[in-house]
Amino acid sequence: MKGMATVQLPNGALRRVELRGYEAHGIGKKDLKIKRYPDER
């Protein structure tokens, strides 16, 4: 699964990111990772 969200990075900046969710069979949602920053060129 994937989606867009605004997140606060460790340096305090707010950025719009594309998130990817990973699931483990039988467990459900396992992890969310930042896939890319769409506003970066």
N, CA, C and O atoms as CSV, one atom per row, in Angstrom:
chain,resi,resn,atom,element,x,y,z
A,1,MET,N,N,0.839,-1.176,0.000
A,1,MET,CA,C,0.000,0.000,0.000
A,1,MET,C,C,0.880,1.233,0.000
A,1,MET,O,O,2.020,1.189,0.463
A,2,LYS,N,N,0.360,2.321,-0.513
A,2,LYS,CA,C,1.118,3.555,-0.524
A,2,LYS,C,C,0.176,4.728,-0.362
A,2,LYS,O,O,-1.034,4.598,-0.545
A,3,GLY,N,N,0.739,5.875,-0.018
A,3,GLY,CA,C,-0.068,7.065,0.157
A,3,GLY,C,C,0.810,8.285,0.317
A,3,GLY,O,O,2.032,8.182,0.418
A,4,MET,N,N,0.171,9.445,0.338
A,4,MET,CA,C,0.872,10.713,0.512
A,4,MET,C,C,0.565,11.247,1.907
A,4,MET,O,O,-0.538,11.066,2.423
A,5,ALA,N,N,1.559,11.909,2.514
A,5,ALA,CA,C,1.360,12.468,3.850
A,5,ALA,C,C,2.353,13.593,4.073
A,5,ALA,O,O,3.369,13.685,3.385
A,6,THR,N,N,2.050,14.451,5.046
A,6,THR,CA,C,2.990,15.464,5.501
A,6,THR,C,C,3.596,14.949,6.793
A,6,THR,O,O,2.876,14.632,7.740
A,7,VAL,N,N,4.927,14.866,6.833
A,7,VAL,CA,C,5.613,14.333,8.005
A,7,VAL,C,C,6.642,15.342,8.504
A,7,VAL,O,O,7.107,16.198,7.751
A,8,GLN,N,N,6.986,15.229,9.772
A,8,GLN,CA,C,8.039,16.053,10.352
A,8,GLN,C,C,9.302,15.221,10.395
A,8,GLN,O,O,9.341,14.174,11.040
A,9,LEU,N,N,10.341,15.688,9.704
A,9,LEU,CA,C,11.611,14.991,9.654
A,9,LEU,C,C,12.402,15.224,10.939
A,9,LEU,O,O,12.085,16.145,11.691
A,10,PRO,N,N,13.427,14.408,11.208
A,10,PRO,CA,C,14.221,14.572,12.433
A,10,PRO,C,C,14.834,15.969,12.593
A,10,PRO,O,O,15.085,16.404,13.717
A,11,ASN,N,N,15.079,16.681,11.477
A,11,ASN,CA,C,15.658,18.025,11.579
A,11,ASN,C,C,14.593,19.091,11.847
A,11,ASN,O,O,14.914,20.277,11.931
A,12,GLY,N,N,13.305,18.672,11.984
A,12,GLY,CA,C,12.227,19.594,12.295
A,12,GLY,C,C,11.454,20.112,11.093
A,12,GLY,O,O,10.429,20.772,11.262
A,13,ALA,N,N,11.917,19.830,9.893
A,13,ALA,CA,C,11.261,20.308,8.677
A,13,ALA,C,C,9.991,19.505,8.401
A,13,ALA,O,O,9.957,18.296,8.628
A,14,LEU,N,N,8.950,20.174,7.912
A,14,LEU,CA,C,7.728,19.506,7.471
A,14,LEU,C,C,7.822,19.299,5.976
A,14,LEU,O,O,8.050,20.252,5.232
A,15,ARG,N,N,7.650,18.067,5.522
A,15,ARG,CA,C,7.763,17.746,4.089
A,15,ARG,C,C,6.619,16.867,3.654
A,15,ARG,O,O,6.101,16.072,4.438
A,16,ARG,N,N,6.219,17.010,2.397
A,16,ARG,CA,C,5.222,16.131,1.787
A,16,ARG,C,C,5.985,14.932,1.238
A,16,ARG,O,O,6.952,15.111,0.497
A,17,VAL,N,N,5.576,13.723,1.581
A,17,VAL,CA,C,6.295,12.518,1.176
A,17,VAL,C,C,5.330,11.463,0.650
A,17,VAL,O,O,4.132,11.497,0.933
A,18,GLU,N,N,5.874,10.529,-0.118
A,18,GLU,CA,C,5.135,9.341,-0.519
A,18,GLU,C,C,5.574,8.225,0.410
A,18,GLU,O,O,6.759,7.902,0.486
A,19,LEU,N,N,4.618,7.635,1.119
A,19,LEU,CA,C,4.906,6.557,2.056
A,19,LEU,C,C,4.553,5.213,1.441
A,19,LEU,O,O,3.619,5.103,0.646
A,20,ARG,N,N,5.303,4.207,1.815
A,20,ARG,CA,C,4.993,2.833,1.426
A,20,ARG,C,C,4.825,2.027,2.699
A,20,ARG,O,O,5.645,2.111,3.613
A,21,GLY,N,N,3.767,1.252,2.751
A,21,GLY,CA,C,3.508,0.400,3.906
A,21,GLY,C,C,3.847,-1.042,3.575
A,21,GLY,O,O,3.567,-1.513,2.473
A,22,TYR,N,N,4.440,-1.733,4.514
A,22,TYR,CA,C,4.804,-3.126,4.336
A,22,TYR,C,C,4.042,-3.953,5.353
A,22,TYR,O,O,3.898,-3.555,6.509
A,23,GLU,N,N,3.553,-5.109,4.917
A,23,GLU,CA,C,2.783,-5.977,5.789
A,23,GLU,C,C,3.421,-7.353,5.852
A,23,GLU,O,O,4.025,-7.826,4.890
A,24,ALA,N,N,3.273,-7.979,7.005
A,24,ALA,CA,C,3.731,-9.351,7.182
A,24,ALA,C,C,2.486,-10.238,7.248
A,24,ALA,O,O,1.532,-9.913,7.955
A,25,HIS,N,N,2.490,-11.329,6.534
A,25,HIS,CA,C,1.339,-12.225,6.481
A,25,HIS,C,C,0.958,-12.691,7.886
A,25,HIS,O,O,1.798,-13.204,8.625
A,26,GLY,N,N,-0.292,-12.513,8.243
A,26,GLY,CA,C,-0.777,-12.948,9.538
A,26,GLY,C,C,-0.559,-11.953,10.666
A,26,GLY,O,O,-1.123,-12.118,11.748
A,27,ILE,N,N,0.258,-10.912,10.432
A,27,ILE,CA,C,0.565,-9.930,11.473
A,27,ILE,C,C,-0.137,-8.608,11.188
A,27,ILE,O,O,-0.579,-7.927,12.114
A,28,GLY,N,N,-0.241,-8.244,9.927
A,28,GLY,CA,C,-0.826,-6.964,9.550
A,28,GLY,C,C,0.256,-5.952,9.250
A,28,GLY,O,O,1.345,-6.307,8.798
A,29,LYS,N,N,-0.054,-4.665,9.506
A,29,LYS,CA,C,0.897,-3.597,9.182
A,29,LYS,C,C,2.192,-3.790,9.947
A,29,LYS,O,O,2.171,-3.985,11.162
A,30,LYS,N,N,3.309,-3.737,9.255
A,30,LYS,CA,C,4.616,-3.982,9.861
A,30,LYS,C,C,5.455,-2.717,9.939
A,30,LYS,O,O,6.076,-2.445,10.966
A,31,ASP,N,N,5.477,-1.934,8.849
A,31,ASP,CA,C,6.403,-0.803,8.802
A,31,ASP,C,C,5.945,0.205,7.757
A,31,ASP,O,O,5.303,-0.169,6.775
A,32,LEU,N,N,6.267,1.480,7.959
A,32,LEU,CA,C,6.059,2.531,6.966
A,32,LEU,C,C,7.420,3.125,6.631
A,32,LEU,O,O,8.218,3.401,7.526
A,33,LYS,N,N,7.682,3.321,5.353
A,33,LYS,CA,C,8.957,3.900,4.924
A,33,LYS,C,C,8.693,5.028,3.949
A,33,LYS,O,O,7.737,4.975,3.175
A,34,ILE,N,N,9.538,6.055,3.983
A,34,ILE,CA,C,9.456,7.156,3.030
A,34,ILE,C,C,10.061,6.675,1.720
A,34,ILE,O,O,11.228,6.287,1.661
A,35,LYS,N,N,9.249,6.707,0.676
A,35,LYS,CA,C,9.706,6.246,-0.633
A,35,LYS,C,C,10.363,7.382,-1.417
A,35,LYS,O,O,11.433,7.199,-1.998
A,36,ARG,N,N,9.717,8.567,-1.433
A,36,ARG,CA,C,10.314,9.684,-2.167
A,36,ARG,C,C,9.715,10.999,-1.687
A,36,ARG,O,O,8.702,11.024,-0.988
A,37,TYR,N,N,10.359,12.080,-2.074
A,37,TYR,CA,C,9.911,13.437,-1.803
A,37,TYR,C,C,9.453,14.030,-3.124
A,37,TYR,O,O,10.294,14.468,-3.910
A,38,PRO,N,N,8.127,14.063,-3.408
A,38,PRO,CA,C,7.662,14.509,-4.727
A,38,PRO,C,C,7.951,15.976,-5.029
A,38,PRO,O,O,7.953,16.353,-6.201
A,39,ASP,N,N,8.194,16.823,-4.026
A,39,ASP,CA,C,8.459,18.244,-4.294
A,39,ASP,C,C,9.934,18.509,-4.608
A,39,ASP,O,O,10.295,19.646,-4.911
A,40,GLU,N,N,10.790,17.489,-4.542
A,40,GLU,CA,C,12.210,17.640,-4.885
A,40,GLU,C,C,12.398,17.469,-6.384
A,40,GLU,O,O,11.753,16.619,-6.998
A,41,ARG,N,N,13.240,18.239,-6.953
A,41,ARG,CA,C,13.522,18.124,-8.389
A,41,ARG,C,C,14.948,17.706,-8.605
A,41,ARG,O,O,15.380,17.554,-9.748
